[in-house]
Amino acid sequence: MKDFGAVLSMLHAGDSIVIEGANRRSRLISDPLFTGKTVAEILTLLPEHSEGVPDEDFAADVAEFRKRHPESLDASRWD
Protein backbone atom coordinates (compact mmCIF):
# COMPACT_ATOMS: atom_id res chain seq x y z
CA MET A 1 0.00 0.00 0.00
CA LYS A 2 1.41 3.39 -0.96
CA ASP A 3 -1.32 5.60 0.55
CA PHE A 4 0.21 6.83 3.82
CA GLY A 5 -3.03 8.53 4.84
CA ALA A 6 -4.86 5.21 4.51
CA VAL A 7 -2.20 3.52 6.65
CA LEU A 8 -2.63 6.18 9.35
CA SER A 9 -6.40 5.75 9.21
CA MET A 10 -5.97 2.01 9.69
CA LEU A 11 -3.69 2.63 12.71
CA HIS A 12 -6.15 5.08 14.25
CA ALA A 13 -8.87 2.45 13.80
CA GLY A 14 -6.74 0.02 15.83
CA ASP A 15 -5.64 -2.20 12.93
CA SER A 16 -2.22 -3.88 12.96
CA ILE A 17 0.20 -2.96 10.17
CA VAL A 18 3.19 -5.00 9.04
CA ILE A 19 5.92 -3.01 7.29
CA GLU A 20 8.41 -4.98 5.23
CA GLY A 21 11.38 -3.81 3.24
CA ALA A 22 14.04 -5.51 1.14
CA ASN A 23 16.79 -6.85 3.42
CA ARG A 24 15.17 -5.26 6.46
CA ARG A 25 13.37 -6.61 9.48
CA SER A 26 9.60 -6.57 9.47
CA ARG A 27 7.87 -4.51 12.10
CA LEU A 28 4.44 -4.93 13.55
CA ILE A 29 2.72 -1.74 14.57
CA SER A 30 -0.41 -2.45 16.53
CA ASP A 31 -1.10 0.62 18.66
CA PRO A 32 -2.69 3.80 17.33
CA LEU A 33 -0.32 6.76 17.08
CA PHE A 34 -2.79 9.09 18.74
CA THR A 35 -5.99 8.50 20.58
CA GLY A 36 -7.98 11.68 21.00
CA LYS A 37 -10.38 12.44 23.78
CA THR A 38 -13.85 13.88 23.47
CA VAL A 39 -14.67 17.17 25.18
CA ALA A 40 -16.75 15.24 27.70
CA GLU A 41 -13.75 13.00 28.55
CA ILE A 42 -11.49 16.03 28.98
CA LEU A 43 -14.02 17.75 31.24
CA THR A 44 -14.11 14.71 33.53
CA LEU A 45 -10.34 15.14 34.08
CA LEU A 46 -10.74 18.66 35.49
CA PRO A 47 -10.75 19.15 39.26
CA GLU A 48 -14.26 19.31 40.71
CA HIS A 49 -14.09 23.02 41.52
CA SER A 50 -11.88 24.12 38.64
CA GLU A 51 -11.82 27.83 37.93
CA GLY A 52 -9.93 27.39 34.68
CA VAL A 53 -10.82 29.87 31.96
CA PRO A 54 -9.37 30.39 28.48
CA ASP A 55 -6.67 33.07 28.47
CA GLU A 56 -6.70 36.14 26.23
CA ASP A 57 -4.81 34.27 23.48
CA PHE A 58 -7.30 31.39 23.29
CA ALA A 59 -9.22 32.74 20.26
CA ALA A 60 -5.95 33.41 18.40
CA ASP A 61 -4.73 29.89 19.25
CA VAL A 62 -7.93 28.36 17.87
CA ALA A 63 -7.72 30.51 14.71
CA GLU A 64 -4.10 29.45 14.17
CA PHE A 65 -4.99 25.79 14.64
CA ARG A 66 -7.83 26.06 12.10
CA LYS A 67 -5.45 27.76 9.65
CA ARG A 68 -3.02 24.84 9.95
CA HIS A 69 -5.82 22.21 9.86
CA PRO A 70 -8.50 23.37 7.40
CA GLU A 71 -9.85 19.85 6.84
CA SER A 72 -13.45 19.17 7.79
CA LEU A 73 -14.16 17.66 11.16
CA ASP A 74 -15.93 14.32 11.43
CA ALA A 75 -19.17 15.34 13.16
CA SER A 76 -20.15 11.69 13.66
CA ARG A 77 -17.47 11.49 16.39
CA TRP A 78 -18.83 14.43 18.40
CA ASP A 79 -20.54 13.74 21.69
N, C-alpha and C positions, 0 to 999 in steps of 0.2 A: 504494500500500500504506500502510495507516495503523497497522500493528502494528510499533512501534519495536523490540520484542524480536525479531521475526522478521528485521528488517533487520540488527540486530546479529549475530544468528546467521548470516545470510548472509555478513556481513563476516568473521566469525571463521572461516567455512568457506573464505574466500579468494575469494568471488564479488565481482564488480564491481557497484557500485550507481551509478545515474545519478539525481541529484536535480534536479528542475526546478520552478521556480516562475514564476508570472505576472510578466512583465517583469523576470525575473532571469536571470542566466547559469546555465547547467547546470554541474554539477560531477560529475566522475567520481571516485569513491572506489574504489580497487582494492586497497589494503593493509589487512590486519586491524588493528583498533585495539590489540589486545593478543595477543601470542602467548606462552602460558605454557610453562613448562618442566616436565618430569617430575622427580621426585625423583632419578632416576638421572642425568639431565642436569645437575642442580644439583651433585650429588656429584662429577661429573667436573671441575667448575670449582674445587673446593677444592684448595689446595696438597697435595702428596703426603703431607706429615707434619703435617697440620693438627691442632691440639689444640683446635679450636673446640668449645665445649659450650654448650647453651642456658643463659641466665642465669636467675636466680631468678624473673623475671617472665614467663618463656616460657609457662607453663601459663595464666596470667591473660591473656596476649596471645592465645593460641589460643581460650580461652573467649570473649573479647570479639569475636574475628573470627567465631566460630560464632553468636554472638548477633546480629551484624549481617548474617550470611549464612546463614539457616537452611535454604536450599534444599538439596535432595538433591544429592549429588555423582554425577557420571557415572562409575560404576565401570568401564565399558568402556574408559576412557581411562587407567586405572591401569597401571603397568608391573609 
